[in-house]
């Protein structure tokens, strides 16, 4: 039997087409795997961003509460300082009056002696 070029060419074209089809399937499969990997990574990052956003919101709210508490406490301390300062001024004045009274008593009891130094 004689070989004619047409049959072998047809067989060769079919084999080439089959190889091209397989290569294209492999490339598509690789691309699909890459896409799945990228999608999984994106989903992980999205979950991480959501967790971090939630954590940030919770921390921000906690900071707000603590800041408000600290401001209230600071105001209460300032009021207490003002009250104690006024009280201290009153006690200083009272102390001065007592010291003056003591000077007078010392002077009356011992008129010959000079008053104590520092009074």
ZILINDA-V945303 format. One record per residue. N is the residue number from 1. RES is the residue in one small letter. SS is DSSP state (hx for helix, st for strand, lp for the rest). PSI is psi in whole degrees, 0 to 359 (none if undefined). NEAR is the number of other C-alpha atoms within 10 Angstrom. Layout:
BEGIN
n=N res=RES ss=SS psi=PSI near=NEAR
n=N res=RES ss=SS psi=PSI near=NEAR
END
This chain:
BEGIN
n=1 res=x ss=lp psi=145 near=3
n=2 res=x ss=lp psi=136 near=4
n=3 res=x ss=lp psi=128 near=7
n=4 res=x ss=lp psi=154 near=8
n=5 res=x ss=hx psi=339 near=8
n=6 res=x ss=hx psi=317 near=9
n=7 res=x ss=hx psi=316 near=10
n=8 res=x ss=hx psi=327 near=11
n=9 res=x ss=hx psi=318 near=11
n=10 res=x ss=hx psi=317 near=11
n=11 res=x ss=hx psi=319 near=11
n=12 res=x ss=hx psi=319 near=12
n=13 res=x ss=hx psi=321 near=12
n=14 res=x ss=hx psi=319 near=12
n=15 res=x ss=hx psi=318 near=12
n=16 res=x ss=hx psi=317 near=12
n=17 res=x ss=hx psi=321 near=12
n=18 res=x ss=hx psi=318 near=12
n=19 res=x ss=hx psi=318 near=12
n=20 res=x ss=hx psi=319 near=12
n=21 res=x ss=hx psi=316 near=12
n=22 res=x ss=hx psi=317 near=12
n=23 res=x ss=hx psi=318 near=12
n=24 res=x ss=hx psi=320 near=12
n=25 res=x ss=hx psi=319 near=12
n=26 res=x ss=hx psi=316 near=12
n=27 res=x ss=hx psi=317 near=12
n=28 res=x ss=hx psi=320 near=12
n=29 res=x ss=hx psi=317 near=12
n=30 res=x ss=hx psi=315 near=12
n=31 res=x ss=hx psi=320 near=12
n=32 res=x ss=hx psi=317 near=12
n=33 res=x ss=hx psi=318 near=12
n=34 res=x ss=hx psi=317 near=12
n=35 res=x ss=hx psi=318 near=12
n=36 res=x ss=hx psi=319 near=12
n=37 res=x ss=hx psi=314 near=12
n=38 res=x ss=hx psi=320 near=12
n=39 res=x ss=hx psi=317 near=12
n=40 res=x ss=hx psi=315 near=12
n=41 res=x ss=hx psi=318 near=12
n=42 res=x ss=hx psi=317 near=12
n=43 res=x ss=hx psi=320 near=12
n=44 res=x ss=hx psi=316 near=12
n=45 res=x ss=hx psi=322 near=12
n=46 res=x ss=hx psi=315 near=12
n=47 res=x ss=hx psi=318 near=12
n=48 res=x ss=hx psi=318 near=12
n=49 res=x ss=hx psi=320 near=12
n=50 res=x ss=hx psi=316 near=12
n=51 res=x ss=hx psi=316 near=12
n=52 res=x ss=hx psi=322 near=12
n=53 res=x ss=hx psi=318 near=12
n=54 res=x ss=hx psi=316 near=12
n=55 res=x ss=hx psi=318 near=12
n=56 res=x ss=hx psi=316 near=12
n=57 res=x ss=hx psi=317 near=12
n=58 res=x ss=hx psi=317 near=12
n=59 res=x ss=hx psi=321 near=12
n=60 res=x ss=hx psi=318 near=12
n=61 res=x ss=hx psi=318 near=12
n=62 res=x ss=hx psi=319 near=12
n=63 res=x ss=hx psi=318 near=12
n=64 res=x ss=hx psi=315 near=12
n=65 res=x ss=hx psi=315 near=12
n=66 res=x ss=hx psi=321 near=12
n=67 res=x ss=hx psi=318 near=12
n=68 res=x ss=hx psi=317 near=12
n=69 res=x ss=hx psi=317 near=12
n=70 res=x ss=hx psi=321 near=12
n=71 res=x ss=hx psi=316 near=12
n=72 res=x ss=hx psi=317 near=12
n=73 res=x ss=hx psi=320 near=12
n=74 res=x ss=hx psi=316 near=12
n=75 res=x ss=hx psi=319 near=12
n=76 res=x ss=hx psi=319 near=12
n=77 res=x ss=hx psi=319 near=12
n=78 res=x ss=hx psi=320 near=12
n=79 res=x ss=hx psi=317 near=12
n=80 res=x ss=hx psi=320 near=12
n=81 res=x ss=hx psi=315 near=12
n=82 res=x ss=hx psi=315 near=12
n=83 res=x ss=hx psi=315 near=12
n=84 res=x ss=hx psi=326 near=12
n=85 res=x ss=hx psi=315 near=12
n=86 res=x ss=hx psi=317 near=12
n=87 res=x ss=hx psi=318 near=12
n=88 res=x ss=hx psi=318 near=12
n=89 res=x ss=hx psi=319 near=12
n=90 res=x ss=hx psi=318 near=12
n=91 res=x ss=hx psi=325 near=12
n=92 res=x ss=hx psi=316 near=12
n=93 res=x ss=hx psi=317 near=12
n=94 res=x ss=hx psi=318 near=12
n=95 res=x ss=hx psi=318 near=12
n=96 res=x ss=hx psi=319 near=12
n=97 res=x ss=hx psi=318 near=12
n=98 res=x ss=hx psi=319 near=12
n=99 res=x ss=hx psi=319 near=13
n=100 res=x ss=hx psi=320 near=13
n=101 res=x ss=hx psi=320 near=12
n=102 res=x ss=hx psi=320 near=13
n=103 res=x ss=hx psi=317 near=15
n=104 res=x ss=hx psi=316 near=14
n=105 res=x ss=hx psi=316 near=12
n=106 res=x ss=hx psi=319 near=15
n=107 res=x ss=hx psi=320 near=15
n=108 res=x ss=hx psi=317 near=10
n=109 res=x ss=hx psi=327 near=10
n=110 res=x ss=lp psi=75 near=11
n=111 res=x ss=lp psi=336 near=11
n=112 res=x ss=lp psi=331 near=8
n=113 res=x ss=lp psi=144 near=9
n=114 res=x ss=lp psi=153 near=9
n=115 res=x ss=lp psi=159 near=13
n=116 res=x ss=lp psi=143 near=9
n=117 res=x ss=lp psi=145 near=5
n=118 res=x ss=lp psi=354 near=4
n=119 res=x ss=lp psi=none near=8
END
